[in-house]
Amino acid sequence: MPKIAVLWVFVALVSVPSPAQAASRSPSSRHYAVGSSNAAEAALLRGRRIVAAASAQRGKPYRRGAQGPGAFDCSGLSGYAYRSVHIHLPRTADQQYRAAHPVGRAAARPGDLVFWVHGRHAYHVAIYAGAGRVWHAPKPGDRVRLARIWDSGQVRFGRVGAQA
């Protein structure tokens, strides 16, 4: 066998990890070895969990400054839903808006934040559920509910934490 072929076979055998070596790698090193599809799948799963946490609050009353679990204001609901996946958001809608990475409407996915903005300030936040709908705590006297996005001219989408 020619020397180059022997060298190539040796390099190929040495560079393939044994099953024990592959199992001992950290999850982050496996992430880079497998590719970005696992990261995308993890982000989609995280988004579904955020939506599920928000939807589980259906019917709970709006109360200004409330962060759950018995009542919510808009940013309290988004913060509560995100904490379910170990992501901590700032307290107010405007602070959450400033912490979020902008996402185009076409790229929005369930679990993203939806902000209603006037000028440079967000005055309302909701959890995007997909298909043009959001989970939100609307206003005093109302309850947490699923609604269609309204007044789309003032709406901005954002993504935070590991979602970004």
PyMOL commands that set and color helices and strands:
alter all, ss='L'
color gray80, all
select helices_A, chain A and resi 3-15+19-24+27-34+37-55+74-83+93-99+105-107+152-154+161-163
alter helices_A, ss='H'
color red, helices_A
select strands_A, chain A and resi 101-103+113-118+121-130+133-136+145-148+155-159
alter strands_A, ss='S'
color yellow, strands_A
deselect
rebuild
show_as cartoon
